Amino acid sequence: MAVVRVRGPLRALAGGRGEHELEGPTVLELLRSFESRNPDTRGWILDERGHIRPHINVFVDAERGAEHTPVPAGARVEVIPAITGG
Amino acid sequence: MTELAVGTKKGLFLLEGDATGGGGEFGISARAFAGEPVDYALRETRSGRLFAATTSPFYGPKLFYTDADPAGEWQQATGVELPAGGEQTLARIWVIAAGETPGTLYMGADPGVLFESHDNGSSWQLNSGLWNEPSRPDWQPGGGGLCLHSICTWPGDPQRLAVAISAAGMWLSDDGGASWRRGNRGLNPRYLPEADIDPETSALCVHHVERSRTRPERMFMQFHGGVYRSDDAGESWTPIGDGLPSDFGFPLKVDPADPESAYLIPLVADMDRVMPDGRVRVYETRDGGASWTPRGDGLPAQHAYLTVLRQAFASRGSGPGLELYFGATSGELFGSGDAGASWRTLAQRLPPVFSVAAA
């Protein structure tokens, strides 16, 4: 079991909760689980191809992760918008 | 009272005012999606529903709607996505148009896709006929992406549709969108070698198309270098750009009461997308494009190098009281309540304007 932390509109769409305990051996599977448990977030983190959107960053225990990064039990997985603007 | 829904780089602005009244700016009545790019917004007049299409740099394109206070909660429309597990993703929503049957709406988006809704825009389905068009793998995007930006319904006949895609050209349907064929005869893409032009396969960068409501076979097109008219419902096109200071531009409007009418906002050229001579002018034809008249009374006449984007030109009403509105990337908004005879500045210092719709 890992803890997925979301903020901003993702938190609002996920029932107002910022932390979600979920199972998933990799970042991608964990995020699929998150969207499945919180259907209003579907399409916000993962695109139609099933990939993490380009400007969404994921950190596993404070280390930058990618889709296939393993998620150890008890990990804290942060989903954070990237730095962008204009 | 006229309401303008203005999509900007930093949110949706609703403005209200009287187009026919004296001078003065329209008032901002509401702002929503603060900080978010709102690519397109529309008050659908049959249902009264307000739509806003956003493209968050983080979360992708989304369509929202509200039937209540625009400063309050919005609902996210469902089905606004491409088939899961494919190789493409929805990149941007470009336009929404009312269909000819109650509750039906169409929506154009990048990558060259058409959606339709039969519940006033709450839920949407991808038009499979266009999505599965065999030539799709060969379609090329324009500079703004592979955008389906113009949707022309046929008054009273929901089976007849026309859409324009940059740069996949014109597409026509006679069966409600089940199947599509090209409508590009006569278009001259000056950005291609002449010997290579093929109306069936060439990349045709259509910028905007409008259909006459009173003579539906009459259509006007702003092309990427070229202005055209069709008198056979989009099957073929005749150039009508002579008399304009430039035949490059993006938006186009027509007077619904006059099939001979069209309004354009020319820019210098594709390599210099600002108003010619630093003067803000709208060009009007009332003879099907045989002649063009500049309309600039009340618009900035010097040192005004503005850019007006594809969806940033709107109309309301018809005839001598036709209201026209356009916004620029400079954040200025202009309007006319007398079919372009006179203009006034309605807002200044908005964020860059992406779209304008009037209701």
Chai-1 contact restraints between the chains, C-beta under 6 A:
chainA,res_idxA,chainB,res_idxB,connection_type,confidence,min_distance_angstrom,max_distance_angstrom,comment,restraint_id
A,G43,B,E81,contact,1.0,0.0,6.0,A-B,restraint_1
A,W44,B,Y59,contact,1.0,0.0,6.0,A-B,restraint_2
A,D47,B,T89,contact,1.0,0.0,6.0,A-B,restraint_3
A,E48,B,E81,contact,1.0,0.0,6.0,A-B,restraint_4
A,E48,B,L82,contact,1.0,0.0,6.0,A-B,restraint_5
A,E48,B,A84,contact,1.0,0.0,6.0,A-B,restraint_6
A,E48,B,T89,contact,1.0,0.0,6.0,A-B,restraint_7
A,R53,B,G60,contact,1.0,0.0,6.0,A-B,restraint_8
A,H55,B,P57,contact,1.0,0.0,6.0,A-B,restraint_9
A,H55,B,F58,contact,1.0,0.0,6.0,A-B,restraint_10
A,I56,B,F58,contact,1.0,0.0,6.0,A-B,restraint_11
A,P81,B,F58,contact,1.0,0.0,6.0,A-B,restraint_12
A,T84,B,P57,contact,1.0,0.0,6.0,A-B,restraint_13
